[in-house]
Amino acid sequence: LSDEISKFFETIPLQKIEGIGIGAPMANHFTGFIEDAHNLPWHNNINIVKLLKNNFNTPIVLSNDANAAAIGEMVYGNAKDLDNFIVITLGTGVGAGIVINKKILLGASGYAGEIGHTTAIIEGRQCNCGRKGCLETYCSANGIIETAKELIEKNNDSLLHGIQNLSTIDIYNAAIKGDKVSNEVFNITGKILGYQLAQATLITSPSHIFIFGGVANAKDLILNPIRNSFYNNLLNVFKSSVKIELSGLPQGNAAILGAASLVL
Ligand SMILES: [Zn+2]
């Protein structure tokens, strides 16, 4: 990682660098550690801030990737004038950057917002964290593919039959061609996520929830079932005050810009 950063630094004059901001899963803002990141290729705990400080004499700030996305949304995206909002990142995992009174919620441990490991289905699918039924076993990219595989087994007439290494893009492409199974995959995913966001709203009372990440590229296909399930399951007092929208930043950029904003 240091080599990659050094290569990048060679392209810009050193006096113009204000610092290094890092957004990563299971990253702890307080300790500088990335711990137990099930979706990264290494599995031991590493103090990435300390390691990089050996090589770079500049401020280095670490935060969870979903928090970085939320800061990106706040500084550059659709949340510029908002005080209370949540950014949900849908990708390899499912994360939440929660902003309350314009501040990222870190919590006592620094791990606040681990919505991907809240229980969506009691005794449900096995999660990499060792527990069962976590939200990300249904709504991450892998979770969505798993749902598709389950439905394909029960339906003989899907366009998804016979596709090797099925991806969420395959499912999206089939869905827009009218494939019933693929549309059902998005409906099931949105239903579970919307339900869970209704629970999160009870606890944090956001004005907006933004959906970010690769899966958000499915736009209305995923957004409509999320909204349906969300409003059907939301406590009445919140119904007129919470909006669910797609992230306002191009794919990939919110987290990178947010990570950069950590040092500003
Ligand atoms: Zn889990």
Boltz pocket constraint, residues with backbone or C-beta under 6 A from the ligand:
constraints:
  - pocket:
      binder: B
      contacts: [[A, 116], [A, 117], [A, 127], [A, 128], [A, 129], [A, 130], [A, 131], [A, 134]]
      max_distance: 6.0
